[in-house]
């Protein structure tokens, strides 16, 4: 990823952390036993740093970033659970089938310290390839929170808390290795994969024509809830070159829209165009938006943990689900169809990732995220998407939305305008995204 991308993300993260700090209420004194009511900062600052490191670690494409966030969420949840009254999810959820160290009966713990130590261990492990300078930032954040939360805690409590946190962090790093994706970032486009050929099958997409598809076996990755990767929709186009076919009709609509975009529509396309900057992709965008919402609404730590964990698991399972569908059907993109059957000189307004069309991962993730947000922040909440505000390539850097559903629909269906997805693929993804959100929301934390 380019230097502009790194700078934009760095500026955004710095701004977000400063906002988190400015909006922080006077910190509730942490006694160690109950940390649910303290500020969200311990959670949100670790997430802000992790998102920054996603862009500073080569090969961390969206599915790989979502996997990392899923394990970070597991770490945050399990380390803090005794301090916020949550029940452990280890062994209960399919993809978290492991046992972790537990507090020793009779010992006193400071769960802010436990959580801080566990998060530092996990983040260092996941982003080790980002380099020594970035790992020093991880250590600096660990030390910052250790100093903050050590006040009024006995040395033995601090020692036991740090030990428990480290154990939990190490145990989750070892468990993460068992999904066999620890080094997936080194080979996003494996040359060994044989691309299916035939009428209607995916081919390199204009204007980039990247030949090797992205993470073709990602649909087999372990999800948090195994049944989430099995979600399907009855909505699917059958390939046909006939001008009377539904596929031709949908492609022709995209062709006309792409060629007649208004200036306002072009700004909207740019605002959501993830090919220009990873900040615009659904994984980073939804995660950054969650941090902004948590900060603006001044959620306490317990509430922030629930939002971040549920959203992180949604992103991971959403990517696995989308990729499983994509490579099961290997459907060509509308832009390829247009070049073959409507206008061979067609150039789309925006590039699409080198993956098959069906289903739209954007639709899955934005719809699922909108349901998560609506559950915790309200279905009628007006908000501003400021996740793109540091991008130097944009004219329109933020947008106000009347509710999360409006936001999700715009993010999902803008791909019809550029020939990135057939409308039916978006409809199917949107439908499945709702089912995914309900699966995650049904996890019992108490």
N, C-alpha and C positions, 0 to 999 in steps of 0.2 A: 504494500500500500504506500502511496506517495507521501512526500513530506508535507504537502498542503493538508492532506487528510490527517496526518499526525498533529499538525499545528492546530487545525480546527478542533479536533477532539480534545487536545490538551487545554485549549482556551475554554472550551465548554465545561470540561471537568473542573478546572480551576474555578470558573464562575459558579458552578453548581455547589462545590464544596464551600465557597465563601457564603453562598446563599444559605446553605445548611447551617453554617456557623452563626450567621447573623440572625437567622430565624429561631435559633435554639433558645428555648426558655431557660430560666435559671435552673441548672441541673439539680434534679432531685437527688438527695444524698443516697448513695448506694450502700446498703447494709450487706448486700451479698445474697440474701435469701430471696428477695423479691425485687426483680429488676424490670417488671412489666411496665411500670409507670414512668420510668426514666425517659430521657430524650431518645429519639430515634437515631441519633448520630452514630452510635456504635455500629449499627447495621448499614445505614445509608452511606457513610464514608467508606466502609470496606467495599461496598458495591460500586461506588463511584470510581474508586481506584481500580477495581477489577475490570470495569468497562474500559477504562483508559488503557489498561494493559492488553486488552483484546486487540486493539489496533496497533500495539507496539510489539506484538508477537507474530512473526510471519507465519502465514498459513491458517490463522484463526478465522476461517470463514464462518458464516452464520450458524450452520449446524454444530460446528465444533465449539463456537462461542456459547451456544445454548447448552451444550453438554457441560462445559465448565461452570456455567451459572447454576446448573442443576445440582452439581456437587457442592458448590459454594452454599446453595440454599440448604442442602442436607446438613452441612456442617453448622451453619447458623442455627438451624432448627434444633438439632440434637444437643449442641453445646448449651443453648439457652433454655431448653425445655423445662428443666427443674426450677429455673428462676422465674418463669412466667406462667407456670401452671399448665403446660402442655404435656401431652403424653407422647412418648417416643414413637416414631414411625418405623424404626428398624425392625425388620422381619415382617412387619404388617404389610407394607407395600411391596409389590413384586420386584421392582427395581432397586429396592433398598434392603435386600435380604442378607443382612449381616448383623453381627453383634458388636456392640461398642462398649467401652469402659463406662462404668456407672459410678456415681458418687458413693463413697464408702460410708456405711452407716456409722454415725457417731462423729464424723468429721464435719467441720464447717467449711463452706465454700463461698467464695465471692463469684457469682455466676457471670458478672460482667468481665472479670478477668479470665474465667474459663472460656467464654465466648471469644474474647479478643485473641487469646493464644491459639485457639482452634482455627479461627479464621486466618490468622497470619500463616500458620502451618500449611493450610490448604491453598491459599493464594500463592505462596512461594512455590509450591509444588506445581500447580497448574501453569504458572507463567514463568517458570525457570528459564525458558528460552528467550525471554524478553531482555536479558542481559543484566549485568551487575548493577548498573545505575538504577534500573527499575526495581530490582530486588532490594536495593537500599531504601527506596521509597516505602516498600512493604514493611521493612524493619522500623523505619521512622514512624509509621502509623501505629505499629504495634507498641512502640515505646511511648508514644503520645497517650494512648488510651491506658496503658499500664500505669503511667504516672497519675493520670486523672482518676482512675478507679481504685488506686491503692490506698487512698486517704482513709484513715481510721480502720484499716484492716491489719490484723496481726500478721507477723511474718510467716507463721506456720500456715495461716489461712491463704496467704498469697502463694506460698510455695506449693501447697496442695492444689490450689486452683490452677496454677500454671501447669502443673504436672498433668492434671486431668484434661485440661484443654489440649495440651500437646498430644496426649494419648489419643483423644478423639480425632484430632486432625490427622495424625499418622495413620490411624486405622481406616479412616475414610479415603485417604490417598491410596492405601493398599487395595481397598475395595474398588476404587475407581479403575485400577489397573485390570480388574477382572472382566471389564467389558471390552478389552482388547482395542481400545481406541485412544490410548494414551499418546501415541505418536501419529495419530491420523493427520495432524496438521502438516506433517512432512510430505504427505502424498495425497493431496486433495483430488488429483486427477490421475488415478492409476492407469498406467499404460496397458496393464494386463486385461482390463475390462474390454469385452467384445461388444461393440454397439450393435443392437438389433437393426436389421435392414429390411426394407419393404415399404409398400405404399402406406402412407400415413404415419410412418415412424419418425422419431426425432432425427434431425440432421443439424449440423452447425448453423447457427442463427445469425442473420445479418443484424448490425453491420460488422460485428467482430469476427464471426465465423470461427469461434474457438472449437477445435476439433474434439478435444477430450472432455467428456461430461464430468460434472462436479460430483464427487462422492457417490458413485453409482450404487454402492452397497449400504448406504447409510440407513436405509429402511430396515436393516436387520439389527441395528444397534439396540441395546437394552433400554427400554423406556421405563419411566417411573411406575406406570400402571400398564401392564402388558396388553390389556384389551384396547388401550388407546391407539395402538398401532394397527388394530384390526378394523377401525372405523371406516365405513365406506358409504358412498352415496349412489343412488340409482341414476343420478344425472350424469350422462356422459355422451359425447358426440361420437357417432360412428364415422369413420373416414369415408369421404366421397368427394370426387372431383367434379361432380355434376353441379351445374349452376342452380339446380332446383333443390339442392341438399341443404339441411340445416347448417352444416359446416361451412359451406360456401357463403351462405347468408351471413353468418356471424363474422367470417373473415372480411366480407365486403363492407360490413358496418365499420369494423376497425380500420379498414383501408380509407374509407371516407372521413372518418373522424380524425385520423392521423394527418391526412392531407389538408384538413380545414380547421385546424386548431386556432382558436382565438388567442390573443395575447394573454388573457386571464387563464385560459386552459393550459397554455405553455408554462406559465408560472407554477400552476398546480402540478403539472407533470414533473417539473424540476424539483419541486418541494418533496415529492415522494420518490424520486429517481435514485434507487440505491446503487446503480452502476457508477454514479459519479462520486459517491461518498458512503462509506459503511454506516455513518450516522443515520442515513435515511432508510436503512434496511429495517425490517420489522423487529428483529431481535434487539438491536441496540436502541431503536427508537422507543419501543414500548418499555424497555427497562429504564431508560433515561427519563421518560415521561412519568414512570412510577415514582422515581426519586423526587421529581419536581412536585408531584401531587402530594406525596407524603410530607415534604417540607412545607409546602404552602398551607396544608391543612393541619400541620403541627401534630401529626399522629405520635402517640407514645411508642415506646420500643416494642411492646407486645403486639400492637396493631401493625406496626411497620414490618415486623417479622412475618406476620401472616400474609400480608400483601406481597412481599418480596418472594417468599417461599412458594406460594401458590402460583405467582406469575412465572417464576423461574422454571418450575416443573411443567407449566403449560407450554413455555417456549421450547423446551427440550422435546417433550412428547409431540408437540406440533410439528417440529422439524422431522422427527423420525416418521411420523404418520404421513406427512406430505411426500417425503422422499420414497417411502414404500409404495405409495400410489404412483408416483412419477415413473419409477423404473419398472413397475409391474405392467404399465400400459405403454410407456415410451412413445407418447403422442407428440407429433411435431408442433412447433409453435405457429401461431397465426401468421407471423411475419414470413416464415418459410412457405406457408401455404399461399400467401398472397403473391410472393415472388414466382411461385410455380404455376399458379392458376389465374392470377388477376393482372399483375404488372411486374414483369421481371426486373424492372428498374427500381422497385420499391425500396425505400430506406426508412426504417422506423425512427420516430422521434427520440426514442430511448433504447438502450441496449437491454437485453434480457440475459439472465444468468445461463450458463451452459448446462441446462437441465431440461427435461421434457416438460411439456405444457401441463398435463393433467396430473395432480391438481395444483391450484394456486396456493403456494405456501403463504403468500401475503394474506390471502383471504382467510385461511385457517387461523393464522396467528392474530391478525387484527380483530377478527370477530371474537375469538376466544379471549383475547386481552380485554376487549371492550366489555365483555361479560364480567370479567374479574374486577375491572375498574368500577363498573356500575354497581356491583355488589357492595363494594367498600366505600365508594365516594358518592354514590347516588346516580340514578338513571337520568335525572334532569340537570345534572351539574354542567354549567358552562365553564369552559377552561381554555387555556391557551397552550397549543403545542409549540414549545420553545426549543425543542430538541435540535433544531437546525440553525439556531441563532448565530453560531460562530462560523458558519460556512461562508467562505469568501466568494464562492461561485454562484450564490443565490441573490436575487433581487428581493424576493419575498422570503424572509427568514423565520417568520412565525405566523400562525393562523389561529383564529378564535373559532371554537366549535360550541354549538349549543348543547351537545351531549356526546357521549362516547359512541353511540350507534352511528351518528353522522360522520364522526371521525373515521370509524372503522370502514364504513362503506366507501368513503372517498379513497382511503388508502388501498382498498381491495380492487375497486372497479376502475381506478385510473388506468389499469393495465389494458383495458379494452381500447383506450385511446391510442395506445402505442403498438398494438399488435403483440404484446407480450403474452397475453392469455386469451383464449376463447372465453366468452361470457359464461358458457356452461361450466367451464373449469373453475371459474370464480364462484359461480352459484354453488357448485358442489363443495368447494373449499369452505365457503361461508357457512353452509349447512353443517358440515363436519366440525367446523370450529366451535359452533355452539355446543355440540355434543361433547367435545373435548373439554370445554370450560366446565360443564356440569360434572363431568367425571372428577376433575380436580377440585371443584368446590365441594364435592361430597366427601372429601377426605376429612375425617374427624380429628381435630386438633386437641379437643378437650376430653 
